[in-house]
Amino acid sequence: MHRRHFARLVALSGGLPLLPAALAHHGWSSFDQGRPIYLEGQAGKVMWRNPHVEFELEVPADLKLPADLATRALPAQRAAVDGPALLKAAQLPTRKDRRWLIELAPLTRMEAWNVTPLKTGDRVGVLGFTFAGEKGDAVLRVEYLFVGGKAYGLRSSPA
């Protein structure tokens, strides 16, 4: 269910005070996991908090897939994720938004991976999933985070 529709449902049900937490914490089912999307750019506003870390990503107009993306080394994680297959299948979004909301993992998982909190202006690459058909808001749920020359698998804790 897309955020706007969910927000209306919560508001109509009298759950408006719970709306920010409800919108921020949702499962993977509303994301198209068969179509990995790659984005990179500069971090804008960073919200390093639970239920999961988020930041705005400013994407350049001439975004391209990195030549080395399909061969990047990925860290082992506890969840069974076929990272190499995701890298090989990665594509750019069809929508041309220059600003995306990027959803990372909960703080405890970010700490388990020893991810240094992002700052405005940091160069960041992300591989993840957006809503089916790229409908709704420009939101990407991250599977792999690339920052500071390191890759982090965010589906689960490090193996």
VMD Tcl script that builds the backbone (N, CA, C; Angstrom):
set m [mol new atoms 477]
animate dup $m
set s [atomselect $m all]
$s set {name element resname resid chain x y z} {
  {N N MET 1 A 0.854 -1.170 0.000}
  {CA C MET 1 A 0.000 0.000 0.000}
  {C C MET 1 A 0.897 1.228 0.000}
  {N N HIS 2 A 0.609 2.155 -0.851}
  {CA C HIS 2 A 1.435 3.354 -0.951}
  {C C HIS 2 A 1.195 4.268 0.242}
  {N N ARG 3 A 2.184 5.090 0.551}
  {CA C ARG 3 A 2.140 5.957 1.728}
  {C C ARG 3 A 0.910 6.845 1.768}
  {N N ARG 4 A 0.558 7.466 0.655}
  {CA C ARG 4 A -0.574 8.394 0.668}
  {C C ARG 4 A -1.870 7.673 1.004}
  {N N HIS 5 A -2.067 6.499 0.409}
  {CA C HIS 5 A -3.281 5.738 0.690}
  {C C HIS 5 A -3.300 5.275 2.145}
  {N N PHE 6 A -2.137 4.839 2.627}
  {CA C PHE 6 A -2.033 4.392 4.006}
  {C C PHE 6 A -2.314 5.548 4.961}
  {N N ALA 7 A -1.779 6.727 4.643}
  {CA C ALA 7 A -1.992 7.901 5.497}
  {C C ALA 7 A -3.483 8.230 5.585}
  {N N ARG 8 A -4.185 8.164 4.467}
  {CA C ARG 8 A -5.626 8.433 4.488}
  {C C ARG 8 A -6.356 7.412 5.357}
  {N N LEU 9 A -5.985 6.163 5.222}
  {CA C LEU 9 A -6.625 5.111 6.003}
  {C C LEU 9 A -6.406 5.325 7.502}
  {N N VAL 10 A -5.181 5.642 7.877}
  {CA C VAL 10 A -4.875 5.873 9.293}
  {C C VAL 10 A -5.631 7.090 9.805}
  {N N ALA 11 A -5.651 8.148 9.012}
  {CA C ALA 11 A -6.343 9.375 9.425}
  {C C ALA 11 A -7.836 9.122 9.596}
  {N N LEU 12 A -8.438 8.401 8.664}
  {CA C LEU 12 A -9.868 8.108 8.743}
  {C C LEU 12 A -10.208 7.223 9.933}
  {N N SER 13 A -9.237 6.415 10.348}
  {CA C SER 13 A -9.491 5.512 11.464}
  {C C SER 13 A -9.208 6.152 12.815}
  {N N GLY 14 A -8.834 7.430 12.816}
  {CA C GLY 14 A -8.562 8.114 14.078}
  {C C GLY 14 A -7.154 7.883 14.585}
  {N N GLY 15 A -6.294 7.294 13.767}
  {CA C GLY 15 A -4.935 6.989 14.194}
  {C C GLY 15 A -3.924 8.037 13.803}
  {N N LEU 16 A -4.349 9.270 13.600}
  {CA C LEU 16 A -3.443 10.317 13.154}
  {C C LEU 16 A -2.223 10.491 14.054}
  {N N PRO 17 A -2.345 10.413 15.377}
  {CA C PRO 17 A -1.140 10.564 16.203}
  {C C PRO 17 A -0.092 9.476 15.945}
  {N N LEU 18 A -0.502 8.332 15.422}
  {CA C LEU 18 A 0.423 7.242 15.162}
  {C C LEU 18 A 0.981 7.269 13.746}
  {N N LEU 19 A 0.534 8.195 12.921}
  {CA C LEU 19 A 0.878 8.206 11.519}
  {C C LEU 19 A 2.377 8.233 11.238}
  {N N PRO 20 A 3.196 9.104 11.851}
  {CA C PRO 20 A 4.620 9.104 11.503}
  {C C PRO 20 A 5.288 7.756 11.738}
  {N N ALA 21 A 5.009 7.105 12.854}
  {CA C ALA 21 A 5.610 5.802 13.127}
  {C C ALA 21 A 5.079 4.749 12.171}
  {N N ALA 22 A 3.794 4.803 11.869}
  {CA C ALA 22 A 3.204 3.820 10.962}
  {C C ALA 22 A 3.774 3.956 9.555}
  {N N LEU 23 A 3.971 5.175 9.090}
  {CA C LEU 23 A 4.516 5.374 7.746}
  {C C LEU 23 A 5.974 4.966 7.681}
  {N N ALA 24 A 6.705 5.197 8.730}
  {CA C ALA 24 A 8.137 4.944 8.710}
  {C C ALA 24 A 8.468 3.468 8.827}
  {N N HIS 25 A 7.613 2.676 9.449}
  {CA C HIS 25 A 7.940 1.284 9.688}
  {C C HIS 25 A 6.972 0.384 8.954}
  {N N HIS 26 A 7.459 -0.244 7.923}
  {CA C HIS 26 A 6.634 -1.140 7.129}
  {C C HIS 26 A 7.533 -2.229 6.594}
  {N N GLY 27 A 6.922 -3.312 6.120}
  {CA C GLY 27 A 7.699 -4.435 5.616}
  {C C GLY 27 A 8.163 -4.225 4.190}
  {N N TRP 28 A 8.656 -5.300 3.622}
  {CA C TRP 28 A 9.203 -5.275 2.272}
  {C C TRP 28 A 8.132 -5.533 1.213}
  {N N SER 29 A 6.943 -5.966 1.606}
  {CA C SER 29 A 5.950 -6.428 0.641}
  {C C SER 29 A 5.474 -5.366 -0.343}
  {N N SER 30 A 5.510 -4.094 0.002}
  {CA C SER 30 A 5.041 -3.063 -0.926}
  {C C SER 30 A 6.121 -2.636 -1.915}
  {N N PHE 31 A 7.311 -3.217 -1.810}
  {CA C PHE 31 A 8.417 -2.873 -2.687}
  {C C PHE 31 A 8.626 -3.964 -3.738}
  {N N ASP 32 A 8.966 -3.566 -4.946}
  {CA C ASP 32 A 9.184 -4.480 -6.064}
  {C C ASP 32 A 10.582 -5.079 -5.954}
  {N N GLN 33 A 10.674 -6.245 -5.295}
  {CA C GLN 33 A 11.964 -6.869 -5.053}
  {C C GLN 33 A 12.515 -7.602 -6.267}
  {N N GLY 34 A 11.776 -7.613 -7.359}
  {CA C GLY 34 A 12.252 -8.227 -8.583}
  {C C GLY 34 A 12.966 -7.240 -9.489}
  {N N ARG 35 A 13.055 -5.996 -9.068}
  {CA C ARG 35 A 13.650 -4.950 -9.901}
  {C C ARG 35 A 14.570 -4.068 -9.053}
  {N N PRO 36 A 15.822 -4.496 -8.855}
  {CA C PRO 36 A 16.743 -3.691 -8.051}
  {C C PRO 36 A 17.114 -2.385 -8.759}
  {N N ILE 37 A 17.037 -1.303 -8.019}
  {CA C ILE 37 A 17.306 0.038 -8.528}
  {C C ILE 37 A 18.593 0.555 -7.891}
  {N N TYR 38 A 19.429 1.181 -8.705}
  {CA C TYR 38 A 20.653 1.790 -8.197}
  {C C TYR 38 A 20.531 3.310 -8.284}
  {N N LEU 39 A 20.903 3.963 -7.189}
  {CA C LEU 39 A 20.962 5.424 -7.134}
  {C C LEU 39 A 22.273 5.826 -6.470}
  {N N GLU 40 A 22.774 6.983 -6.822}
  {CA C GLU 40 A 23.913 7.543 -6.100}
  {C C GLU 40 A 23.833 9.052 -6.190}
  {N N GLY 41 A 24.459 9.681 -5.219}
  {CA C GLY 41 A 24.446 11.132 -5.192}
  {C C GLY 41 A 24.928 11.630 -3.849}
  {N N GLN 42 A 24.427 12.795 -3.468}
  {CA C GLN 42 A 24.820 13.428 -2.209}
  {C C GLN 42 A 23.701 13.314 -1.190}
  {N N ALA 43 A 24.081 12.962 0.031}
  {CA C ALA 43 A 23.112 12.923 1.119}
  {C C ALA 43 A 22.660 14.335 1.449}
  {N N GLY 44 A 21.355 14.477 1.587}
  {CA C GLY 44 A 20.785 15.745 2.036}
  {C C GLY 44 A 20.442 15.598 3.509}
  {N N LYS 45 A 19.240 15.939 3.869}
  {CA C LYS 45 A 18.780 15.827 5.257}
  {C C LYS 45 A 18.877 14.371 5.719}
  {N N VAL 46 A 19.541 14.154 6.864}
  {CA C VAL 46 A 19.733 12.816 7.415}
  {C C VAL 46 A 18.932 12.689 8.704}
  {N N MET 47 A 18.162 11.602 8.819}
  {CA C MET 47 A 17.374 11.315 10.023}
  {C C MET 47 A 17.879 9.994 10.601}
  {N N TRP 48 A 18.884 10.087 11.456}
  {CA C TRP 48 A 19.542 8.910 12.037}
  {C C TRP 48 A 18.770 8.531 13.292}
  {N N ARG 49 A 17.715 7.722 13.108}
  {CA C ARG 49 A 16.781 7.414 14.203}
  {C C ARG 49 A 16.036 6.123 13.888}
  {N N ASN 50 A 15.319 5.634 14.863}
  {CA C ASN 50 A 14.435 4.487 14.670}
  {C C ASN 50 A 13.063 4.992 14.262}
  {N N PRO 51 A 12.218 4.222 13.613}
  {CA C PRO 51 A 12.350 2.776 13.442}
  {C C PRO 51 A 13.364 2.368 12.391}
  {N N HIS 52 A 13.801 3.275 11.501}
  {CA C HIS 52 A 14.938 3.019 10.636}
  {C C HIS 52 A 15.513 4.349 10.172}
  {N N VAL 53 A 16.767 4.305 9.801}
  {CA C VAL 53 A 17.472 5.497 9.350}
  {C C VAL 53 A 16.948 5.893 7.978}
  {N N GLU 54 A 16.791 7.187 7.763}
  {CA C GLU 54 A 16.365 7.708 6.473}
  {C C GLU 54 A 17.232 8.908 6.117}
  {N N PHE 55 A 17.343 9.164 4.828}
  {CA C PHE 55 A 17.978 10.396 4.384}
  {C C PHE 55 A 17.467 10.741 2.993}
  {N N GLU 56 A 17.608 12.001 2.658}
  {CA C GLU 56 A 17.264 12.438 1.313}
  {C C GLU 56 A 18.512 12.320 0.457}
  {N N LEU 57 A 18.343 11.826 -0.744}
  {CA C LEU 57 A 19.457 11.670 -1.668}
  {C C LEU 57 A 19.223 12.571 -2.871}
  {N N GLU 58 A 20.181 13.445 -3.115}
  {CA C GLU 58 A 20.151 14.323 -4.284}
  {C C GLU 58 A 20.859 13.585 -5.419}
  {N N VAL 59 A 20.107 13.241 -6.447}
  {CA C VAL 59 A 20.607 12.437 -7.558}
  {C C VAL 59 A 20.929 13.350 -8.739}
  {N N PRO 60 A 22.093 13.170 -9.375}
  {CA C PRO 60 A 22.411 14.016 -10.536}
  {C C PRO 60 A 21.510 13.691 -11.730}
  {N N ALA 61 A 21.317 14.664 -12.594}
  {CA C ALA 61 A 20.466 14.480 -13.773}
  {C C ALA 61 A 21.045 13.441 -14.728}
  {N N ASP 62 A 22.362 13.292 -14.744}
  {CA C ASP 62 A 23.013 12.361 -15.670}
  {C C ASP 62 A 23.431 11.048 -14.986}
  {N N LEU 63 A 22.627 10.576 -14.064}
  {CA C LEU 63 A 22.932 9.351 -13.315}
  {C C LEU 63 A 23.181 8.182 -14.270}
  {N N LYS 64 A 24.243 7.435 -13.981}
  {CA C LYS 64 A 24.591 6.250 -14.765}
  {C C LYS 64 A 24.947 5.121 -13.810}
  {N N LEU 65 A 24.793 3.892 -14.267}
  {CA C LEU 65 A 25.243 2.753 -13.472}
  {C C LEU 65 A 26.769 2.728 -13.481}
  {N N PRO 66 A 27.399 2.539 -12.326}
  {CA C PRO 66 A 28.863 2.440 -12.302}
  {C C PRO 66 A 29.330 1.215 -13.086}
  {N N ALA 67 A 30.416 1.360 -13.807}
  {CA C ALA 67 A 30.944 0.266 -14.627}
  {C C ALA 67 A 31.290 -0.959 -13.789}
  {N N ASP 68 A 31.690 -0.764 -12.549}
  {CA C ASP 68 A 32.109 -1.880 -11.691}
  {C C ASP 68 A 30.983 -2.446 -10.823}
  {N N LEU 69 A 29.775 -1.946 -10.966}
  {CA C LEU 69 A 28.697 -2.326 -10.042}
  {C C LEU 69 A 28.490 -3.838 -9.985}
  {N N ALA 70 A 28.414 -4.501 -11.121}
  {CA C ALA 70 A 28.114 -5.939 -11.159}
  {C C ALA 70 A 29.208 -6.791 -10.527}
  {N N THR 71 A 30.397 -6.234 -10.340}
  {CA C THR 71 A 31.509 -7.020 -9.795}
  {C C THR 71 A 31.937 -6.573 -8.397}
  {N N ARG 72 A 31.189 -5.687 -7.795}
  {CA C ARG 72 A 31.566 -5.216 -6.458}
  {C C ARG 72 A 31.489 -6.338 -5.432}
  {N N ALA 73 A 32.444 -6.320 -4.513}
  {CA C ALA 73 A 32.441 -7.282 -3.407}
  {C C ALA 73 A 31.373 -6.869 -2.407}
  {N N LEU 74 A 30.626 -7.845 -1.930}
  {CA C LEU 74 A 29.563 -7.593 -0.957}
  {C C LEU 74 A 29.834 -8.359 0.321}
  {N N PRO 75 A 29.477 -7.780 1.455}
  {CA C PRO 75 A 29.711 -8.461 2.731}
  {C C PRO 75 A 28.688 -9.571 2.964}
  {N N ALA 76 A 29.105 -10.568 3.730}
  {CA C ALA 76 A 28.186 -11.647 4.104}
  {C C ALA 76 A 27.231 -11.138 5.177}
  {N N GLN 77 A 25.988 -11.553 5.069}
  {CA C GLN 77 A 25.000 -11.207 6.091}
  {C C GLN 77 A 24.192 -12.445 6.443}
  {N N ARG 78 A 23.466 -12.375 7.548}
  {CA C ARG 78 A 22.737 -13.544 8.042}
  {C C ARG 78 A 21.569 -13.949 7.148}
  {N N ALA 79 A 20.913 -12.997 6.535}
  {CA C ALA 79 A 19.790 -13.309 5.642}
  {C C ALA 79 A 20.332 -13.850 4.326}
  {N N ALA 80 A 19.570 -14.744 3.729}
  {CA C ALA 80 A 19.947 -15.300 2.433}
  {C C ALA 80 A 19.568 -14.302 1.340}
  {N N VAL 81 A 20.551 -13.548 0.882}
  {CA C VAL 81 A 20.355 -12.554 -0.167}
  {C C VAL 81 A 21.361 -12.857 -1.272}
  {N N ASP 82 A 20.899 -12.964 -2.506}
  {CA C ASP 82 A 21.794 -13.202 -3.629}
  {C C ASP 82 A 22.295 -11.854 -4.142}
  {N N GLY 83 A 23.231 -11.287 -3.402}
  {CA C GLY 83 A 23.764 -9.974 -3.720}
  {C C GLY 83 A 24.351 -9.865 -5.120}
  {N N PRO 84 A 25.198 -10.824 -5.543}
  {CA C PRO 84 A 25.748 -10.730 -6.899}
  {C C PRO 84 A 24.662 -10.681 -7.983}
  {N N ALA 85 A 23.608 -11.447 -7.817}
  {CA C ALA 85 A 22.516 -11.420 -8.804}
  {C C ALA 85 A 21.809 -10.060 -8.793}
  {N N LEU 86 A 21.640 -9.477 -7.610}
  {CA C LEU 86 A 21.016 -8.156 -7.530}
  {C C LEU 86 A 21.879 -7.101 -8.215}
  {N N LEU 87 A 23.197 -7.181 -7.999}
  {CA C LEU 87 A 24.098 -6.223 -8.648}
  {C C LEU 87 A 24.033 -6.347 -10.167}
  {N N LYS 88 A 24.003 -7.579 -10.663}
  {CA C LYS 88 A 23.950 -7.799 -12.116}
  {C C LYS 88 A 22.628 -7.325 -12.712}
  {N N ALA 89 A 21.543 -7.415 -11.933}
  {CA C ALA 89 A 20.221 -7.015 -12.423}
  {C C ALA 89 A 19.915 -5.540 -12.189}
  {N N ALA 90 A 20.810 -4.842 -11.515}
  {CA C ALA 90 A 20.553 -3.440 -11.147}
  {C C ALA 90 A 20.273 -2.578 -12.368}
  {N N GLN 91 A 19.356 -1.655 -12.189}
  {CA C GLN 91 A 19.019 -0.704 -13.247}
  {C C GLN 91 A 18.719 0.647 -12.633}
  {N N LEU 92 A 18.671 1.635 -13.475}
  {CA C LEU 92 A 18.310 2.978 -13.027}
  {C C LEU 92 A 16.795 3.082 -13.002}
  {N N PRO 93 A 16.271 3.983 -12.178}
  {CA C PRO 93 A 14.809 4.166 -12.176}
  {C C PRO 93 A 14.351 4.775 -13.494}
  {N N THR 94 A 13.100 4.529 -13.843}
  {CA C THR 94 A 12.545 5.166 -15.040}
  {C C THR 94 A 12.087 6.577 -14.717}
  {N N ARG 95 A 11.680 6.817 -13.484}
  {CA C ARG 95 A 11.268 8.168 -13.092}
  {C C ARG 95 A 12.503 9.053 -12.963}
  {N N LYS 96 A 12.321 10.325 -13.146}
  {CA C LYS 96 A 13.447 11.254 -13.200}
  {C C LYS 96 A 13.556 12.176 -11.984}
  {N N ASP 97 A 13.045 11.735 -10.850}
  {CA C ASP 97 A 13.138 12.545 -9.632}
  {C C ASP 97 A 14.600 12.818 -9.306}
  {N N ARG 98 A 14.875 14.025 -8.886}
  {CA C ARG 98 A 16.235 14.397 -8.486}
  {C C ARG 98 A 16.439 14.225 -6.987}
  {N N ARG 99 A 15.347 14.065 -6.230}
  {CA C ARG 99 A 15.430 13.882 -4.777}
  {C C ARG 99 A 14.627 12.636 -4.403}
  {N N TRP 100 A 15.286 11.734 -3.691}
  {CA C TRP 100 A 14.662 10.484 -3.246}
  {C C TRP 100 A 14.753 10.384 -1.727}
  {N N LEU 101 A 13.760 9.768 -1.125}
  {CA C LEU 101 A 13.826 9.415 0.285}
  {C C LEU 101 A 14.402 8.006 0.347}
  {N N ILE 102 A 15.495 7.857 1.057}
  {CA C ILE 102 A 16.198 6.586 1.153}
  {C C ILE 102 A 15.955 6.000 2.544}
  {N N GLU 103 A 15.476 4.763 2.583}
  {CA C GLU 103 A 15.198 4.072 3.842}
  {C C GLU 103 A 16.263 3.014 4.070}
  {N N LEU 104 A 16.986 3.164 5.163}
  {CA C LEU 104 A 18.014 2.205 5.533}
  {C C LEU 104 A 17.451 1.239 6.578}
  {N N ALA 105 A 18.307 0.647 7.364}
  {CA C ALA 105 A 17.920 -0.323 8.386}
  {C C ALA 105 A 17.682 0.370 9.730}
  {N N PRO 106 A 17.159 -0.380 10.714}
  {CA C PRO 106 A 17.035 0.174 12.068}
  {C C PRO 106 A 18.418 0.508 12.650}
  {N N LEU 107 A 18.436 1.391 13.626}
  {CA C LEU 107 A 19.703 1.809 14.237}
  {C C LEU 107 A 20.536 0.636 14.754}
  {N N THR 108 A 19.890 -0.346 15.360}
  {CA C THR 108 A 20.650 -1.477 15.901}
  {C C THR 108 A 21.403 -2.210 14.800}
  {N N ARG 109 A 20.795 -2.348 13.635}
  {CA C ARG 109 A 21.474 -3.011 12.525}
  {C C ARG 109 A 22.578 -2.122 11.947}
  {N N MET 110 A 22.331 -0.822 11.881}
  {CA C MET 110 A 23.368 0.095 11.396}
  {C C MET 110 A 24.585 0.028 12.321}
  {N N GLU 111 A 24.342 -0.078 13.621}
  {CA C GLU 111 A 25.428 -0.199 14.593}
  {C C GLU 111 A 26.144 -1.538 14.454}
  {N N ALA 112 A 25.386 -2.605 14.200}
  {CA C ALA 112 A 26.003 -3.926 14.022}
  {C C ALA 112 A 26.958 -3.924 12.828}
  {N N TRP 113 A 26.629 -3.156 11.804}
  {CA C TRP 113 A 27.488 -3.040 10.619}
  {C C TRP 113 A 28.588 -1.980 10.806}
  {N N ASN 114 A 28.571 -1.269 11.919}
  {CA C ASN 114 A 29.538 -0.193 12.181}
  {C C ASN 114 A 29.490 0.899 11.112}
  {N N VAL 115 A 28.275 1.240 10.674}
  {CA C VAL 115 A 28.113 2.310 9.700}
  {C C VAL 115 A 28.255 3.640 10.439}
  {N N THR 116 A 29.158 4.463 9.982}
  {CA C THR 116 A 29.318 5.803 10.540}
  {C C THR 116 A 28.115 6.640 10.131}
  {N N PRO 117 A 27.497 7.344 11.073}
  {CA C PRO 117 A 26.329 8.162 10.707}
  {C C PRO 117 A 26.642 9.082 9.525}
  {N N LEU 118 A 25.728 9.099 8.568}
  {CA C LEU 118 A 25.885 9.941 7.384}
  {C C LEU 118 A 25.746 11.402 7.755}
  {N N LYS 119 A 26.389 12.242 6.944}
  {CA C LYS 119 A 26.288 13.687 7.112}
  {C C LYS 119 A 25.839 14.289 5.790}
  {N N THR 120 A 25.197 15.428 5.867}
  {CA C THR 120 A 24.812 16.150 4.668}
  {C C THR 120 A 26.045 16.365 3.801}
  {N N GLY 121 A 25.922 16.053 2.536}
  {CA C GLY 121 A 27.028 16.217 1.595}
  {C C GLY 121 A 27.809 14.948 1.322}
  {N N ASP 122 A 27.648 13.898 2.144}
  {CA C ASP 122 A 28.349 12.635 1.898}
  {C C ASP 122 A 27.934 12.052 0.550}
  {N N ARG 123 A 28.897 11.475 -0.178}
  {CA C ARG 123 A 28.618 10.759 -1.422}
  {C C ARG 123 A 28.167 9.352 -1.062}
  {N N VAL 124 A 27.025 8.938 -1.591}
  {CA C VAL 124 A 26.418 7.669 -1.213}
  {C C VAL 124 A 25.871 6.969 -2.456}
  {N N GLY 125 A 26.036 5.650 -2.497}
  {CA C GLY 125 A 25.393 4.814 -3.504}
  {C C GLY 125 A 24.472 3.844 -2.787}
  {N N VAL 126 A 23.343 3.527 -3.386}
  {CA C VAL 126 A 22.401 2.594 -2.772}
  {C C VAL 126 A 21.815 1.681 -3.834}
  {N N LEU 127 A 21.598 0.443 -3.466}
  {CA C LEU 127 A 20.900 -0.524 -4.308}
  {C C LEU 127 A 19.713 -1.002 -3.496}
  {N N GLY 128 A 18.545 -0.874 -4.049}
  {CA C GLY 128 A 17.367 -1.275 -3.296}
  {C C GLY 128 A 16.151 -1.363 -4.178}
  {N N PHE 129 A 15.006 -1.171 -3.552}
  {CA C PHE 129 A 13.739 -1.395 -4.233}
  {C C PHE 129 A 12.788 -0.235 -3.991}
  {N N THR 130 A 12.036 0.078 -5.019}
  {CA C THR 130 A 11.019 1.107 -4.925}
  {C C THR 130 A 9.655 0.440 -5.086}
  {N N PHE 131 A 8.610 1.225 -5.017}
  {CA C PHE 131 A 7.267 0.683 -5.147}
  {C C PHE 131 A 7.063 0.092 -6.533}
  {N N ALA 132 A 6.213 -0.916 -6.629}
  {CA C ALA 132 A 5.916 -1.560 -7.906}
  {C C ALA 132 A 5.501 -0.520 -8.938}
  {N N GLY 133 A 6.076 -0.606 -10.116}
  {CA C GLY 133 A 5.771 0.333 -11.179}
  {C C GLY 133 A 6.286 1.727 -10.906}
  {N N GLU 134 A 7.118 1.870 -9.882}
  {CA C GLU 134 A 7.645 3.173 -9.465}
  {C C GLU 134 A 6.521 4.169 -9.197}
  {N N LYS 135 A 5.406 3.658 -8.733}
  {CA C LYS 135 A 4.251 4.499 -8.413}
  {C C LYS 135 A 4.459 5.141 -7.049}
  {N N GLY 136 A 3.754 6.238 -6.809}
  {CA C GLY 136 A 3.790 6.894 -5.506}
  {C C GLY 136 A 5.026 7.753 -5.333}
  {N N ASP 137 A 5.441 7.891 -4.094}
  {CA C ASP 137 A 6.570 8.745 -3.749}
  {C C ASP 137 A 7.893 8.147 -4.235}
  {N N ALA 138 A 8.893 8.993 -4.387}
  {CA C ALA 138 A 10.243 8.566 -4.772}
  {C C ALA 138 A 10.945 8.053 -3.523}
  {N N VAL 139 A 10.700 6.791 -3.204}
  {CA C VAL 139 A 11.231 6.147 -2.002}
  {C C VAL 139 A 11.997 4.909 -2.436}
  {N N LEU 140 A 13.167 4.696 -1.841}
  {CA C LEU 140 A 13.953 3.506 -2.119}
  {C C LEU 140 A 14.294 2.832 -0.798}
  {N N ARG 141 A 13.930 1.574 -0.680}
  {CA C ARG 141 A 14.272 0.755 0.488}
  {C C ARG 141 A 15.581 0.048 0.169}
  {N N VAL 142 A 16.601 0.276 0.960}
  {CA C VAL 142 A 17.961 -0.137 0.626}
  {C C VAL 142 A 18.279 -1.568 1.052}
  {N N GLU 143 A 18.862 -2.290 0.108}
  {CA C GLU 143 A 19.405 -3.625 0.350}
  {C C GLU 143 A 20.908 -3.526 0.610}
  {N N TYR 144 A 21.595 -2.717 -0.220}
  {CA C TYR 144 A 23.040 -2.500 -0.057}
  {C C TYR 144 A 23.346 -1.010 -0.066}
  {N N LEU 145 A 24.187 -0.613 0.873}
  {CA C LEU 145 A 24.631 0.763 1.010}
  {C C LEU 145 A 26.118 0.818 0.667}
  {N N PHE 146 A 26.497 1.777 -0.176}
  {CA C PHE 146 A 27.889 1.981 -0.558}
  {C C PHE 146 A 28.293 3.388 -0.128}
  {N N VAL 147 A 29.205 3.461 0.842}
  {CA C VAL 147 A 29.633 4.767 1.344}
  {C C VAL 147 A 31.064 4.654 1.871}
  {N N GLY 148 A 31.858 5.671 1.583}
  {CA C GLY 148 A 33.235 5.689 2.084}
  {C C GLY 148 A 34.070 4.504 1.634}
  {N N GLY 149 A 33.818 3.992 0.423}
  {CA C GLY 149 A 34.593 2.859 -0.088}
  {C C GLY 149 A 34.190 1.514 0.497}
  {N N LYS 150 A 33.110 1.463 1.271}
  {CA C LYS 150 A 32.654 0.217 1.887}
  {C C LYS 150 A 31.244 -0.114 1.423}
  {N N ALA 151 A 30.923 -1.414 1.474}
  {CA C ALA 151 A 29.582 -1.894 1.162}
  {C C ALA 151 A 28.993 -2.513 2.427}
  {N N TYR 152 A 27.712 -2.253 2.643}
  {CA C TYR 152 A 27.001 -2.789 3.808}
  {C C TYR 152 A 25.731 -3.474 3.317}
  {N N GLY 153 A 25.479 -4.688 3.802}
  {CA C GLY 153 A 24.248 -5.408 3.489}
  {C C GLY 153 A 23.243 -5.148 4.587}
  {N N LEU 154 A 22.126 -4.514 4.270}
  {CA C LEU 154 A 21.235 -4.041 5.327}
  {C C LEU 154 A 19.998 -4.895 5.557}
  {N N ARG 155 A 19.863 -6.008 4.840}
  {CA C ARG 155 A 18.691 -6.867 5.050}
  {C C ARG 155 A 18.740 -7.516 6.429}
  {N N SER 156 A 19.970 -7.807 6.907}
  {CA C SER 156 A 20.106 -8.444 8.218}
  {C C SER 156 A 21.445 -8.042 8.822}
  {N N SER 157 A 21.788 -8.665 9.910}
  {CA C SER 157 A 23.058 -8.390 10.592}
  {C C SER 157 A 24.214 -9.049 9.853}
  {N N PRO 158 A 25.439 -8.599 10.111}
  {CA C PRO 158 A 26.599 -9.238 9.483}
  {C C PRO 158 A 26.693 -10.699 9.882}
  {N N ALA 159 A 27.185 -11.531 8.948}
  {CA C ALA 159 A 27.348 -12.970 9.237}
  {C C ALA 159 A 28.661 -13.203 9.949}
}
mol reanalyze $m
mol bondsrecalc $m
mol representation Tube
mol addrep $m
